[in-house]
């Protein structure tokens, strides 16, 4: 996803420090996503598909447990500059406690302009928006899965739409959040995706990519997500 997220974002964030020290042992990306995420639902559904994959039909099944109960537009929200600033400030406070140098790198990146607005411009070609929680989930899921495989890739807009539709079907309750909660969660997911994308792109040696991939898998494991049990296709994620 180099052309979508933009290497300029990652380069400014990670600087010239060695990948192993800055990315794997640094403050990392786990601080970014709010606890309200509840992304374990995604993993639980894929786990259910995995249990039923004994038959050929189950192996080819897509995560469409039930019809979409709410429209994609129900996940949209009106962004607030105040909410964004408060979230970023809180993230920096946590970052400074764990890695002051990493926090400073993030501050420098923020000083270059509004990160979320810049991401919005980069995501437009794949038909994802930064002011829609379902879109943010879709980007996060795709980036994290790719990184768990030690890679990054430009996704097809069709794939992004398919994954977004899966999110809408699996997490209809998230559409009921108020605008502020939607924004905090969506922007946390977007920033985490950016950090992970930057980490995997900056990792050059196979051993470094393997370290980042392992850290991603450990990050999503508590959410109930087993990336080894799913694969990404033109129809979205399927159990493998």
C-alpha positions in Angstrom: 0.0 0.0 0.0 3.0 2.3 -0.5 1.3 4.6 -2.9 -1.9 4.9 -0.8 -0.4 5.6 2.6 2.6 7.4 1.2 6.2 6.7 2.2 6.6 10.3 3.1 4.4 9.7 6.2 6.3 6.7 7.2 9.7 8.2 6.5 8.9 11.3 8.6 7.7 9.1 11.4 10.4 6.6 11.6 13.3 8.8 10.6 16.7 7.4 10.0 16.8 5.1 13.1 17.4 1.4 12.6 14.2 -0.4 12.0 14.8 -3.0 14.6 15.3 -0.4 17.3 12.7 2.1 16.2 9.9 -0.1 15.0 10.1 -3.4 16.9 11.5 -2.2 20.2 10.0 1.4 20.1 6.7 2.7 21.3 4.9 0.8 18.6 1.3 1.1 17.5 -0.6 -0.7 20.2 -1.3 2.6 22.0 -3.3 4.1 19.1 -6.4 2.0 18.9 -9.1 2.8 21.6 -10.4 0.0 23.7 -13.9 0.6 22.3 -12.7 -1.2 19.1 -14.2 -4.6 19.9 -12.5 -6.0 16.8 -12.6 -9.4 18.4 -16.0 -9.9 16.7 -14.2 -10.1 13.4 -11.8 -12.8 14.6 -14.6 -14.7 16.2 -16.5 -14.9 13.0 -13.5 -16.1 11.1 -12.9 -18.7 13.8 -16.4 -19.9 13.3 -15.8 -20.3 9.6 -12.6 -22.2 10.4 -14.5 -24.7 12.5 -16.8 -25.4 9.6 -14.2 -25.6 6.9 -14.1 -29.4 6.8 -16.5 -29.3 3.8 -15.6 -27.8 0.5 -18.4 -25.3 0.8 -17.1 -24.0 4.0 -13.6 -23.6 2.6 -15.0 -21.3 -0.1 -17.4 -19.4 2.2 -17.1 -15.6 2.6 -17.8 -13.9 6.0 -21.4 -13.0 5.4 -23.1 -14.4 8.4 -26.2 -12.2 8.0 -27.5 -9.6 5.6 -26.3 -6.1 6.0 -28.7 -4.6 8.6 -27.6 -1.0 8.3 -26.3 1.0 5.4 -22.6 2.0 5.1 -23.7 5.6 5.5 -24.8 4.9 9.0 -21.1 4.5 10.0 -20.3 8.0 8.8 -19.7 10.8 11.2 -19.0 14.5 11.2 -15.3 15.1 12.3 -14.5 17.5 15.0 -11.2 19.3 15.2 -11.5 19.4 19.0 -12.0 15.6 19.2 -9.1 14.9 16.9 -6.7 17.2 18.9 -7.8 15.6 22.2 -7.2 12.1 20.9 -3.8 12.9 19.4 -2.8 14.7 22.6 -3.8 11.7 24.7 -1.8 9.4 22.3 1.2 11.6 22.7 1.0 11.5 26.5 1.0 7.7 26.4 3.8 7.6 23.8 6.0 9.9 25.9 5.8 7.5 28.8 6.9 4.5 26.7 9.3 6.1 24.2 10.1 9.8 24.4 12.1 9.7 21.1 9.3 7.9 19.3 6.8 10.4 20.6 8.9 13.3 19.4 9.0 11.7 15.9 5.3 11.5 15.9 5.1 15.2 17.0 7.3 16.2 14.1 5.0 14.3 11.7 1.9 16.1 13.2 3.6 19.4 12.8 3.7 18.9 9.0 -0.1 19.1 8.8 -3.3 17.2 9.6 -2.5 13.5 9.3 -6.1 12.4 8.9 -6.8 14.9 6.1 -3.6 13.8 4.3 -4.7 10.2 4.6 -8.1 11.1 3.2 -6.4 12.3 0.0 -4.3 9.1 -0.3 -7.3 6.8 0.3 -9.7 8.4 -2.2 -8.5 6.3 -5.1 -9.6 3.1 -3.4 -12.9 4.6 -2.5 -12.3 4.7 1.3 -13.1 7.7 3.5 -11.6 8.9 6.7 -14.9 10.0 8.1 -16.5 6.6 8.0 -15.9 4.1 10.7 -16.5 1.1 8.5 -14.0 2.3 6.0 -11.4 2.8 8.8 -12.0 -0.8 10.0 -11.6 -2.1 6.4 -8.3 -0.3 5.9 -7.0 -1.4 9.3 -8.0 -5.1 8.7 -6.3 -5.1 5.3 -3.1 -3.4 6.4 -2.8 -5.5 9.5 -3.4 -8.8 7.6 -0.8 -7.8 5.0 1.7 -6.8 7.6 1.2 -10.1 9.4 2.4 -11.7 6.2 5.4 -9.4 6.1 4.2 -7.4 3.2 2.4 -4.3 2.1 0.3 -4.0 -1.1 -1.9 -1.5 -2.9 -5.4 -3.0 -2.6 -8.0 -3.1 -5.4 -10.9 -0.8 -4.7 -13.2 -3.8 -5.2 -11.4 -5.6 -2.4 -11.7 -2.5 -0.1 -15.4 -2.3 -0.8 -15.8 -6.1 -0.1 -14.0 -5.9 3.2 -16.0 -2.7 4.2 -19.2 -4.6 3.5 -18.0 -7.4 5.7 -17.4 -4.9 8.5 -20.8 -3.5 8.1 -22.4 -6.9 8.3 -20.3 -8.0 11.3 -20.4 -4.8 13.4 -23.8 -3.2 12.9 -23.8 -2.0 16.5 -20.8 0.3 15.8 -23.1 2.4 13.7 -25.0 3.4 16.8 -22.0 5.2 18.4 -22.2 8.9 18.5 -20.0 11.0 16.3 -17.3 11.6 18.9 -16.8 7.9 19.6 -16.9 7.0 15.9 -14.2 9.6 15.3 -12.0 8.5 18.1 -12.2 4.9 17.1 -11.9 5.5 13.3 -8.9 7.8 13.6 -7.2 5.5 16.0 -7.6 2.6 13.5 -6.4 4.9 10.7 -3.3 6.0 12.6 -2.5 2.4 13.6 -2.7 1.3 10.0 -0.4 4.1 9.0 2.2 3.2 11.6 2.1 -0.5 10.7 2.3 0.3 7.0 5.3 2.6 7.7 6.9 -0.1 9.8 6.6 -2.9 7.2 7.8 -0.6 4.4 10.8 0.6 6.3 11.8 -2.9 7.3 14.2 -4.0 4.6 15.8 -7.2 5.7 13.7 -10.4 5.8 14.4 -10.7 9.5 13.1 -7.2 10.2 9.9 -7.8 8.2 9.5 -11.0 10.2 9.8 -9.1 13.5 7.2 -6.6 12.4 4.9 -9.4 11.2 5.2 -11.3 14.5 4.5 -8.1 16.5 1.3 -7.5 14.4 0.1 -11.0 15.1 0.7 -10.6 18.8 -1.1 -7.3 18.7 -4.3 -8.7 17.2 -4.2 -12.0 19.1 -5.9 -10.6 22.2 -8.7 -9.4 20.0 -9.5 -13.0 19.1 -8.1 -12.6 15.5 -6.0 -15.4 14.0 -4.6 -14.0 10.8 -3.2 -17.4 9.9 -6.8 -18.7 9.5 -7.9 -16.2 6.9 -6.8 -15.0 3.5 -7.7 -11.9 1.5 -9.6 -12.3 -1.9 -11.6 -10.2 -4.3 -14.6 -11.1 -2.1 -13.0 -10.0 1.1 -11.6 -12.2 3.8 -12.3 -15.9 3.7 -11.2 -18.8 5.9 -8.4 -20.8 4.5 
